[in-house]
Amino acid sequence: MHDSLTRSFPALNWRHACLLFLAFGSLAILWSRPPIVQDLRYHDFADRGAGFGLPNFFNVISNLPFLLAGFAGLKFCRTRKGEMNVAWAIFFAGVGLVSFGSGWYHLRPDNASLVWDRLPMTIGFMAMTSALLGEWLSERLGRWMLLPALLVGFWSVAHWQRFDDLRFYAWVQFAPLLVLPAMMAMFPSRYSHRGLLWLAMGFYALAKVLEACDGAIFRLTGGIIGGHPLKHLASAAACWTILEMLKRRNCSLPGTALS
């Protein structure tokens, strides 16, 4: 029994401790702060122009690339084999659902519709995190944490909806952005084309900047387009880059558990 667990899960060392500290230390810091309520100004996007009968046209239609990326990713997952294939399939399913959830939200932005925007995002974040941890550290770990991670993601949105407290949702969204780059820097990967994963993270970082600069970009473009639709495009580019990584990569190191 002990030997089986040892083969399935790598022995803990200082690098694993760093990842645990980043994951749960960030949660402790967030939870030590007062509740973070949803700022209703979040729903006040710069570009409110209608088109083809759709309100907030560019904010809605810019979600289409998520649907295309999700469909392409699911199609690819049907043709590949691998221990973390289920996690990757769930990731791409979440990406595809973002198109519907975010599109619905932007038709009439408010807290009620925002729930359907955030739920698919948590599916994508948690599935991707499980897949990458499984591929970098231990496939058994990735498989075991997939369902609990998805439930944690769902609970983070439900907690925000019930208590108007974004602390746990913020952790679900941003903790992977702390843990995964640290893991990629400290641990070897069995797969090639790791640079594409860094590029995907760069696209997501760009998306957050575009989101924060929604109004400024709208003014800079003379009212043609705001930063939020461009945020959607940058986020979708991150998803397409992950798919391209999965298509191109090959196994460069043997083994299923790296230490």
MARNUVEX-485512 format. One record per residue (C-alpha): residue in three letters; x, y, z. Coordinates in steps of 0.1 Angstrom, whole numbers, plus 5000, padded with zeros to 4 digits. Layout:
BEGIN
@rest: ALA xx: X yy: Y zz: Z
...
// end
This chain:
BEGIN
@rest: MET xx: 5000 yy: 5000 zz: 5000
@rest: HIS xx: 5028 yy: 5024 zz: 5010
@rest: ASP xx: 5048 yy: 5016 zz: 4978
@rest: SER xx: 5017 yy: 5022 zz: 4957
@rest: LEU xx: 5012 yy: 5056 zz: 4972
@rest: THR xx: 5048 yy: 5065 zz: 4968
@rest: ARG xx: 5047 yy: 5057 zz: 4931
@rest: SER xx: 5015 yy: 5076 zz: 4926
@rest: PHE xx: 5025 yy: 5107 zz: 4946
@rest: PRO xx: 5060 yy: 5121 zz: 4946
@rest: ALA xx: 5077 yy: 5126 zz: 4980
@rest: LEU xx: 5073 yy: 5161 zz: 4993
@rest: ASN xx: 5102 yy: 5185 zz: 4992
@rest: TRP xx: 5108 yy: 5222 zz: 4995
@rest: ARG xx: 5094 yy: 5228 zz: 4960
@rest: HIS xx: 5061 yy: 5212 zz: 4969
@rest: ALA xx: 5060 yy: 5232 zz: 5001
@rest: CYS xx: 5064 yy: 5264 zz: 4980
@rest: LEU xx: 5034 yy: 5254 zz: 4959
@rest: LEU xx: 5013 yy: 5246 zz: 4990
@rest: PHE xx: 5023 yy: 5279 zz: 5006
@rest: LEU xx: 5013 yy: 5299 zz: 4974
@rest: ALA xx: 4980 yy: 5281 zz: 4972
@rest: PHE xx: 4968 yy: 5281 zz: 5008
@rest: GLY xx: 4988 yy: 5312 zz: 5020
@rest: SER xx: 4971 yy: 5333 zz: 4994
@rest: LEU xx: 4937 yy: 5319 zz: 5006
@rest: ALA xx: 4946 yy: 5327 zz: 5042
@rest: ILE xx: 4956 yy: 5363 zz: 5033
@rest: LEU xx: 4924 yy: 5368 zz: 5013
@rest: TRP xx: 4903 yy: 5353 zz: 5041
@rest: SER xx: 4919 yy: 5375 zz: 5067
@rest: ARG xx: 4906 yy: 5406 zz: 5049
@rest: PRO xx: 4870 yy: 5420 zz: 5051
@rest: PRO xx: 4845 yy: 5406 zz: 5026
@rest: ILE xx: 4849 yy: 5418 zz: 4991
@rest: VAL xx: 4815 yy: 5429 zz: 4978
@rest: GLN xx: 4806 yy: 5431 zz: 4941
@rest: ASP xx: 4810 yy: 5466 zz: 4929
@rest: LEU xx: 4779 yy: 5473 zz: 4908
@rest: ARG xx: 4800 yy: 5497 zz: 4886
@rest: TYR xx: 4816 yy: 5465 zz: 4872
@rest: HIS xx: 4784 yy: 5461 zz: 4850
@rest: ASP xx: 4789 yy: 5496 zz: 4835
@rest: PHE xx: 4809 yy: 5488 zz: 4804
@rest: ALA xx: 4821 yy: 5516 zz: 4781
@rest: ASP xx: 4808 yy: 5502 zz: 4749
@rest: ARG xx: 4770 yy: 5499 zz: 4750
@rest: GLY xx: 4763 yy: 5501 zz: 4713
@rest: ALA xx: 4738 yy: 5478 zz: 4697
@rest: GLY xx: 4741 yy: 5460 zz: 4664
@rest: PHE xx: 4720 yy: 5436 zz: 4645
@rest: GLY xx: 4693 yy: 5438 zz: 4672
@rest: LEU xx: 4717 yy: 5429 zz: 4700
@rest: PRO xx: 4724 yy: 5453 zz: 4729
@rest: ASN xx: 4760 yy: 5457 zz: 4739
@rest: PHE xx: 4769 yy: 5441 zz: 4705
@rest: PHE xx: 4807 yy: 5439 zz: 4707
@rest: ASN xx: 4807 yy: 5427 zz: 4743
@rest: VAL xx: 4783 yy: 5399 zz: 4733
@rest: ILE xx: 4797 yy: 5388 zz: 4699
@rest: SER xx: 4833 yy: 5388 zz: 4711
@rest: ASN xx: 4825 yy: 5357 zz: 4730
@rest: LEU xx: 4822 yy: 5336 zz: 4698
@rest: PRO xx: 4859 yy: 5326 zz: 4698
@rest: PHE xx: 4853 yy: 5308 zz: 4731
@rest: LEU xx: 4827 yy: 5286 zz: 4715
@rest: LEU xx: 4850 yy: 5278 zz: 4685
@rest: ALA xx: 4880 yy: 5271 zz: 4708
@rest: GLY xx: 4859 yy: 5249 zz: 4731
@rest: PHE xx: 4845 yy: 5229 zz: 4701
@rest: ALA xx: 4879 yy: 5225 zz: 4685
@rest: GLY xx: 4894 yy: 5214 zz: 4719
@rest: LEU xx: 4867 yy: 5188 zz: 4725
@rest: LYS xx: 4871 yy: 5175 zz: 4690
@rest: PHE xx: 4908 yy: 5171 zz: 4696
@rest: CYS xx: 4903 yy: 5154 zz: 4730
@rest: ARG xx: 4882 yy: 5128 zz: 4713
@rest: THR xx: 4912 yy: 5117 zz: 4692
@rest: ARG xx: 4939 yy: 5117 zz: 4719
@rest: LYS xx: 4947 yy: 5094 zz: 4748
@rest: GLY xx: 4962 yy: 5103 zz: 4781
@rest: GLU xx: 4956 yy: 5102 zz: 4818
@rest: MET xx: 4946 yy: 5138 zz: 4820
@rest: ASN xx: 4924 yy: 5137 zz: 4789
@rest: VAL xx: 4892 yy: 5140 zz: 4809
@rest: ALA xx: 4905 yy: 5171 zz: 4827
@rest: TRP xx: 4914 yy: 5187 zz: 4793
@rest: ALA xx: 4880 yy: 5178 zz: 4779
@rest: ILE xx: 4863 yy: 5194 zz: 4808
@rest: PHE xx: 4885 yy: 5225 zz: 4804
@rest: PHE xx: 4875 yy: 5229 zz: 4768
@rest: ALA xx: 4838 yy: 5222 zz: 4777
@rest: GLY xx: 4841 yy: 5251 zz: 4802
@rest: VAL xx: 4857 yy: 5273 zz: 4775
@rest: GLY xx: 4828 yy: 5266 zz: 4752
@rest: LEU xx: 4802 yy: 5273 zz: 4779
@rest: VAL xx: 4819 yy: 5307 zz: 4786
@rest: SER xx: 4807 yy: 5318 zz: 4752
@rest: PHE xx: 4770 yy: 5312 zz: 4762
@rest: GLY xx: 4774 yy: 5324 zz: 4799
@rest: SER xx: 4793 yy: 5355 zz: 4791
@rest: GLY xx: 4771 yy: 5363 zz: 4761
@rest: TRP xx: 4740 yy: 5360 zz: 4782
@rest: TYR xx: 4756 yy: 5382 zz: 4809
@rest: HIS xx: 4765 yy: 5409 zz: 4784
@rest: LEU xx: 4730 yy: 5411 zz: 4770
@rest: ARG xx: 4718 yy: 5424 zz: 4803
@rest: PRO xx: 4747 yy: 5429 zz: 4828
@rest: ASP xx: 4737 yy: 5425 zz: 4864
@rest: ASN xx: 4746 yy: 5403 zz: 4894
@rest: ALA xx: 4721 yy: 5376 zz: 4884
@rest: SER xx: 4734 yy: 5371 zz: 4849
@rest: LEU xx: 4770 yy: 5374 zz: 4861
@rest: VAL xx: 4766 yy: 5340 zz: 4878
@rest: TRP xx: 4763 yy: 5323 zz: 4844
@rest: ASP xx: 4794 yy: 5341 zz: 4832
@rest: ARG xx: 4815 yy: 5330 zz: 4862
@rest: LEU xx: 4804 yy: 5294 zz: 4865
@rest: PRO xx: 4819 yy: 5283 zz: 4832
@rest: MET xx: 4851 yy: 5302 zz: 4840
@rest: THR xx: 4856 yy: 5283 zz: 4873
@rest: ILE xx: 4851 yy: 5250 zz: 4854
@rest: GLY xx: 4879 yy: 5260 zz: 4830
@rest: PHE xx: 4902 yy: 5272 zz: 4856
@rest: MET xx: 4898 yy: 5242 zz: 4879
@rest: ALA xx: 4900 yy: 5216 zz: 4851
@rest: MET xx: 4931 yy: 5232 zz: 4836
@rest: THR xx: 4948 yy: 5234 zz: 4870
@rest: SER xx: 4941 yy: 5197 zz: 4877
@rest: ALA xx: 4954 yy: 5187 zz: 4842
@rest: LEU xx: 4986 yy: 5206 zz: 4846
@rest: LEU xx: 4993 yy: 5195 zz: 4881
@rest: GLY xx: 4987 yy: 5159 zz: 4869
@rest: GLU xx: 5011 yy: 5163 zz: 4840
@rest: TRP xx: 5038 yy: 5181 zz: 4860
@rest: LEU xx: 5036 yy: 5164 zz: 4894
@rest: SER xx: 5015 yy: 5132 zz: 4895
@rest: GLU xx: 4988 yy: 5119 zz: 4872
@rest: ARG xx: 4971 yy: 5103 zz: 4903
@rest: LEU xx: 4971 yy: 5137 zz: 4920
@rest: GLY xx: 4956 yy: 5153 zz: 4890
@rest: ARG xx: 4928 yy: 5127 zz: 4887
@rest: TRP xx: 4920 yy: 5128 zz: 4924
@rest: MET xx: 4918 yy: 5165 zz: 4927
@rest: LEU xx: 4897 yy: 5171 zz: 4895
@rest: LEU xx: 4862 yy: 5166 zz: 4911
@rest: PRO xx: 4870 yy: 5184 zz: 4944
@rest: ALA xx: 4885 yy: 5213 zz: 4924
@rest: LEU xx: 4854 yy: 5216 zz: 4903
@rest: LEU xx: 4832 yy: 5215 zz: 4934
@rest: VAL xx: 4854 yy: 5242 zz: 4950
@rest: GLY xx: 4849 yy: 5263 zz: 4918
@rest: PHE xx: 4811 yy: 5259 zz: 4919
@rest: TRP xx: 4811 yy: 5267 zz: 4956
@rest: SER xx: 4831 yy: 5299 zz: 4952
@rest: VAL xx: 4804 yy: 5313 zz: 4928
@rest: ALA xx: 4776 yy: 5301 zz: 4951
@rest: HIS xx: 4793 yy: 5317 zz: 4981
@rest: TRP xx: 4796 yy: 5350 zz: 4962
@rest: GLN xx: 4760 yy: 5349 zz: 4951
@rest: ARG xx: 4746 yy: 5341 zz: 4986
@rest: PHE xx: 4769 yy: 5363 zz: 5007
@rest: ASP xx: 4781 yy: 5390 zz: 4982
@rest: ASP xx: 4816 yy: 5381 zz: 4991
@rest: LEU xx: 4842 yy: 5377 zz: 4963
@rest: ARG xx: 4871 yy: 5365 zz: 4984
@rest: PHE xx: 4868 yy: 5328 zz: 4976
@rest: TYR xx: 4860 yy: 5334 zz: 4940
@rest: ALA xx: 4890 yy: 5357 zz: 4936
@rest: TRP xx: 4912 yy: 5329 zz: 4951
@rest: VAL xx: 4898 yy: 5303 zz: 4927
@rest: GLN xx: 4906 yy: 5326 zz: 4898
@rest: PHE xx: 4940 yy: 5340 zz: 4908
@rest: ALA xx: 4956 yy: 5312 zz: 4929
@rest: PRO xx: 4963 yy: 5291 zz: 4897
@rest: LEU xx: 4981 yy: 5322 zz: 4883
@rest: LEU xx: 5005 yy: 5320 zz: 4913
@rest: VAL xx: 5008 yy: 5282 zz: 4916
@rest: LEU xx: 5011 yy: 5272 zz: 4879
@rest: PRO xx: 5040 yy: 5296 zz: 4869
@rest: ALA xx: 5059 yy: 5286 zz: 4901
@rest: MET xx: 5054 yy: 5249 zz: 4893
@rest: MET xx: 5065 yy: 5254 zz: 4857
@rest: ALA xx: 5096 yy: 5272 zz: 4869
@rest: MET xx: 5106 yy: 5247 zz: 4896
@rest: PHE xx: 5096 yy: 5213 zz: 4881
@rest: PRO xx: 5105 yy: 5196 zz: 4848
@rest: SER xx: 5077 yy: 5187 zz: 4824
@rest: ARG xx: 5074 yy: 5154 zz: 4805
@rest: TYR xx: 5061 yy: 5174 zz: 4775
@rest: SER xx: 5077 yy: 5197 zz: 4749
@rest: HIS xx: 5064 yy: 5232 zz: 4738
@rest: ARG xx: 5062 yy: 5245 zz: 4773
@rest: GLY xx: 5067 yy: 5280 zz: 4759
@rest: LEU xx: 5032 yy: 5279 zz: 4744
@rest: LEU xx: 5018 yy: 5276 zz: 4779
@rest: TRP xx: 5038 yy: 5307 zz: 4790
@rest: LEU xx: 5024 yy: 5325 zz: 4760
@rest: ALA xx: 4989 yy: 5315 zz: 4770
@rest: MET xx: 4995 yy: 5330 zz: 4804
@rest: GLY xx: 5008 yy: 5361 zz: 4787
@rest: PHE xx: 4976 yy: 5364 zz: 4767
@rest: TYR xx: 4955 yy: 5360 zz: 4799
@rest: ALA xx: 4976 yy: 5387 zz: 4817
@rest: LEU xx: 4970 yy: 5410 zz: 4786
@rest: ALA xx: 4933 yy: 5402 zz: 4789
@rest: LYS xx: 4932 yy: 5415 zz: 4825
@rest: VAL xx: 4950 yy: 5447 zz: 4815
@rest: LEU xx: 4925 yy: 5452 zz: 4786
@rest: GLU xx: 4896 yy: 5446 zz: 4810
@rest: ALA xx: 4910 yy: 5473 zz: 4835
@rest: CYS xx: 4914 yy: 5497 zz: 4806
@rest: ASP xx: 4879 yy: 5493 zz: 4791
@rest: GLY xx: 4869 yy: 5530 zz: 4792
@rest: ALA xx: 4904 yy: 5543 zz: 4782
@rest: ILE xx: 4905 yy: 5521 zz: 4751
@rest: PHE xx: 4870 yy: 5531 zz: 4742
@rest: ARG xx: 4880 yy: 5567 zz: 4743
@rest: LEU xx: 4913 yy: 5560 zz: 4725
@rest: THR xx: 4895 yy: 5543 zz: 4696
@rest: GLY xx: 4871 yy: 5572 zz: 4693
@rest: GLY xx: 4842 yy: 5550 zz: 4706
@rest: ILE xx: 4847 yy: 5522 zz: 4681
@rest: ILE xx: 4854 yy: 5495 zz: 4707
@rest: GLY xx: 4861 yy: 5492 zz: 4744
@rest: GLY xx: 4887 yy: 5472 zz: 4762
@rest: HIS xx: 4863 yy: 5445 zz: 4774
@rest: PRO xx: 4856 yy: 5429 zz: 4740
@rest: LEU xx: 4893 yy: 5429 zz: 4734
@rest: LYS xx: 4897 yy: 5412 zz: 4767
@rest: HIS xx: 4875 yy: 5384 zz: 4754
@rest: LEU xx: 4896 yy: 5380 zz: 4723
@rest: ALA xx: 4928 yy: 5379 zz: 4744
@rest: SER xx: 4914 yy: 5353 zz: 4767
@rest: ALA xx: 4902 yy: 5332 zz: 4738
@rest: ALA xx: 4937 yy: 5335 zz: 4723
@rest: ALA xx: 4950 yy: 5320 zz: 4755
@rest: CYS xx: 4926 yy: 5290 zz: 4751
@rest: TRP xx: 4936 yy: 5286 zz: 4714
@rest: THR xx: 4973 yy: 5287 zz: 4725
@rest: ILE xx: 4967 yy: 5259 zz: 4750
@rest: LEU xx: 4950 yy: 5238 zz: 4723
@rest: GLU xx: 4980 yy: 5244 zz: 4700
@rest: MET xx: 5003 yy: 5233 zz: 4727
@rest: LEU xx: 4984 yy: 5201 zz: 4732
@rest: LYS xx: 4985 yy: 5194 zz: 4695
@rest: ARG xx: 5022 yy: 5201 zz: 4690
@rest: ARG xx: 5038 yy: 5187 zz: 4721
@rest: ASN xx: 5054 yy: 5153 zz: 4725
@rest: CYS xx: 5066 yy: 5134 zz: 4756
@rest: SER xx: 5102 yy: 5143 zz: 4764
@rest: LEU xx: 5106 yy: 5127 zz: 4798
@rest: PRO xx: 5095 yy: 5092 zz: 4810
@rest: GLY xx: 5074 yy: 5086 zz: 4841
@rest: THR xx: 5041 yy: 5097 zz: 4856
@rest: ALA xx: 5053 yy: 5113 zz: 4888
@rest: LEU xx: 5080 yy: 5139 zz: 4889
@rest: SER xx: 5099 yy: 5150 zz: 4920
// end
